[in-house]
Each structure stands twice: as C-alpha cells, then as structure tokens.
C-alpha cells in the first residue's frame, strides 16, 4: 500500500462533493488515509473468502464494472484490467460450484484474496483519482458488499468486548448459511446484492 502511494503516486486526495458543500479533500492526510483504505479493502476481500466462488465472483463483478467505465472513455488498453478479468474468469471455472461441479477443485487461499483486494483497491483509487472516470463514492458502492460485511462484523465484535480482528463465524455468508441457504444459494444472493449496490452507485454517478 505504501509503494502504491509513494511509488506510483496513487492516493485518495479527494472524496468528492459528499455533503453538498464542496469537495472533501484529504490534504496532508492523503497518504495515511489511502494506506488505511487499501488495507481495509484487502482485509475485506480476505474475510469474504469463505464459500466456494464467493470472493472471486465478487471481485470479478467489480472488475467488470471498472472495465466498462474505462472502456467507455477508450482507455481500456492502457490498463491490465482485461488480463486480470480473464485470469479470474478462468479460475472461477474450477472454484465455482455448478450443477456439474459439486465443490471447488482449486482454491485461492490468503495469497489470492489479498491480491484481489489489493487489485480492487488499486483500480478503485486509480480510476477515481488519477483517471477520474467515476467519483470515489461510486467505487465504494461497487465494493459495498465486502466493505459493509467487514465493517459490520468488526463493530459487532467490539460491542461484544472482543478484538475486531478475532475469528468467528459471523460473516454475511455464515449468516446466510445458518438461515438455511446452501453454499450455491448463498453465493447467488451475495452476487445479486453486489450487482444491486453497484448499480445504485453507477446510477448515482450517471
């Protein structure tokens, strides 16, 4: 995250006109805020990786939306979005449960979820701040599911007097499965929620 900020000069300088009183800028706090945000997205994607096909699919949806934005301004060839999308799509063929595949045969592990989290954070900040193809709040809507899941989970842990980083089975996918949904149904529900919230963000930007 620090290399991203200081090496590539990709940072959160401006959150946009969030409250209707003008742009909210970060000033001298841009670097630490960016590092915190990047670590947050990385952690969120790592925590989301609890059901076959879940983290990879949510990341794929987000990256496809990012790709559509960049393609609309004719800059898709300047990014590595398409190769990344292709790699994840290929991985999903072996990680997603289908009527022909009862369980995953390949897993991403922490290295995969951390890489996806960093890629999502990189593109979210890059496209919102450097290329300015959408607003920062649009990126938050696109990544809303993992961010809300992690934030809500940490708040619940703190309210119970536990460390926000302690392990438990209170993630959204755990809650859905305890409610009686199968792993396939759980993934489908989270996919649908991801698309719905992203659509709200895109509609708001439009």
C-alpha positions, -999 to +999 in steps of 0.1 A: +000+000+000+029+024+008+045+016-025+012+023-042+011+057-025+047+068-027+060+048-056+031+051-081+016+084-066-019+068-064-037+082-034-070+094-021-068+132-025-105+140-029-136+122-018-158+145-040-188+165-030-201+141-004-223+165+016-233+192-009-209+218+004-180+213-020-153+187-024-139+169+007-101+168+003-077+149+024-047+173+022-017+161+042-036+131+054-039+117+019-011+091+023-022+076+056-059+076+046-050+058+013-029+032+032-058+026+056-083+023+028-062-001+008-056-023+039-093-022+045-102-035+011-075-062+013-089-073+047-125-072+034-117-094+005-097-118+026-127-121+051-152-126+022-134-157+010-154-182+029-175-201+003-166-216-030-167-189-057-177-160-034-146-138-032-135-145-068-170-138-082-175-105-062-141-094-074-149-103-110-182-083-109-164-053-096-135-055-121-160-059-150-178-027-139-144-010-137-136-023-171-169-009-186-161+025-172-126+026-186-138+012-220-164+040-222-136+065-223-114+045-246-086+038-221-091+000-215-059-008-235-039+013-210-048-009-181-043-045-171-080-049-163-088-074-191-059-098-184-069-098-147-106-104-156-096-133-178-074-149-151-102-147-125-128-160-150-105-190-157-100-196-120-138-194-114-143-224-138-127-245-111-137-226-080-174-221-085-199-248-077-222-256-106-247-285-114-216-302-130-192-295-101-204-302-066-174-284-050-144-264-059-113-282-071-090-251-069-088-226-040-072-191-039-061-191-003-050-160+015-025-150-012-053-149-038-078-130-017-051-105-006-040-100-043-076-094-054-082-070-025-051-050-035-061-050-072-096-038-063-081-010-041-056+000-067-081+003-095-107+020-073-083+047-063-066+050-097-099+053-116-114+077-092-084+099-085-060+096-114-081+089-144-113+104-129-136+081-147-160+080-117-163+095-083-148+079-051-182+072-037-190+053-069-161+030-061-174+025-026-208+014-039-192-010-063-172-026-034-200-021-009-207-058+000-172-067+013-167-033+029-201-034+047-196-070+058-162-063+073-173-031+090-204-045+105-185-076+117-158-055+134-185-033+151-203-064+164-170-078+178-162-046+196-197-044+210-192-079+224-159-068+240-138-088+216-109-078+193-122-066+159-096-089+144-106-121+162-120-150+143-156-161+143-185-173+120-205-141+118-198-131+082-226-125+058-221-158+041-221-176+075-254-158+085-270-168+052-259-204+056-272-206+092-305-192+078-307-224+057-293-213+023-270-237+005-235-226-005-247-221-041-277-201-029-255-180-006-231-172-034-260-163-057-275-140-031-242-122-024-237-118-062-271-103-066-265-079-037-232-069-052-248-062-086-277-043-070-255-020-048-230-014-077-260-005-099-271+021-074-236+036-074-234+037-111-269+052-114-260+078-088-228+087-108-249+089-140 
